[in-house]
Amino acid sequence: EMTDVANAVFDGTDAVMLSGETANGAYPALAVATMAKILESAELAVDYGYQYDWIRAQLNSKQGPVSPLEATFAAVSKCAVAYSIDANDDGVMDASEGCLAVVLTKTGYAPTMVGKYRPPCPVIVVSHDAQVWVCGYSFRL
């Protein structure tokens, strides 16, 4: 179960959950606390610069160069990688040490494209359309 949680982080997932056996065991609170510690430790090992470059390389090899519009959104993620640093050297980049990607959108396409490149920061979505919020675009993608 521990390696499943860590591998989920390395694979870029946004959410994890415990298996039924673990969650219904004798110590569910301890299981959740342990999972949180594993997640924090695993996130320290993610190389966001490498991850960004890998995603770009995969896209270029499969579909050729991306469109100018997508390249613009990818640049937002690349800037987030460049500006996110662990300023107090505690091993964790929190919101006060990194950046926020604020994306204005009508349809939700822009935050989807920014999130596709897995920036190491929250993606804040601003939209006048409530349907965009309902679709979950107000959360980190």
N, C-alpha and C positions, 0 to 999 in steps of 0.2 A: 504493500500500500504506500510506503514511503517513497519508493522509486516512481510509482505512478504519479504521485503528487508533484515531485520534482520534474519529471519528464513533461508533465502538462505545462509547467512554466517554460521549459526549454522549447516546447512546441508553439508557444505564443498564445496559449488559451487565456481567456479572460475570467473564467470561473472554474472552480473545482468542487467536487462533492465527495463525501465519504461513501463507501459501499454500505449496503444495508446491514451487513454483519457488524461492521465497525461502528456505525452510527447507533445501532441498537444494542451494543455491548454493555458491559458493566460500567464503563467509564466514558460516556459520550462527551462530556465537557473536556476531559483530558485529551481525548482524541482530536477534538476541534482545536484545542490549544497547541497540540503537537503539530497538527497540519499547518497552522498559522506560522509556527517557527520554521517549518520546512519551506514554506512558501517564501518567507523573508530571506532565508539563506539561499534558496535557489535563484531568486531574483538578482542577487549579488553577482552571480556567475554569468548573467546574460550580457553579451557584448552587443550592444545596440547598433554600433557602427557596422560590425560584421553582418548582423542580421539585416540591416537596411541594404547593404551591398549585395547580399545573397538574394534577397527578394527582387532587387532590380535586375540582377543577372538572370534569374529564372524567368522573369517576365520578358526580357529582351531575347532570350534564347527560344521562347515558345511563340511569342507573337510579334517579335521585332521591336523597334523603338516604340515607346509609349507616345501618346498624343501630347501636344503642347499643354493641354489642360491638365492631364494627369501628371505631367512633369512638374507643373506648378504646385500641385498638391503634394507630390513626392518631396519637393524642396522644403515644404513646411516641416515634414517629418525629419528630413536631413538637418535642418536648422535646430530642431528640438534635440537631436542627438548631439550636435555641436555645443549647444548652450546648457545642457544638463550636466552638472558636475556635482560631485559629492564634496561640497564646500567645507563641511566640518569633519570630514574623514571618518564618519561613523559607520561607513559601509552601506548606507541607505540614502538614496536620493529622494528627499521629500519635496513637497510643493515649494517650500521656501528656498530650496537650493537649485531647483531646476527652472522650468518654464511651463507655461500653459499654451496650448495651441487653441486659439479662439477662432472658430470657423463660422462665417455667416453663410446661411443656406436657405434656399426656398424649398428644395426637394429632398435633402438629405444625402445627395450625391457627394458633395464636397467632404463632409466628415467621413464618409465611407472610404473615399480615396486617401484621405490623410491617415486614417486608422489602418488601412491596408499595409502601410509600410512600418507599422508597429513602433510609433514614437514612444520614448520613455517617459512621457508626461500625459496628464489628462487632456483629452480633447473636449473643449467646451463648445457647445453648439448653440448658436443664436439663430432663431427662426421666428417669423411671425405666424407660421403655420402650425397649429396644434397637432395636426396629423404627423408631422415630423417628430414631435415629442412622443406621441403614442407609439410610433415605430421603434422607439428606444434609442434614437440618435442623440439623446441628451446624455448618454453614458459613454464612457471610454469604449471605443470600438476595438 
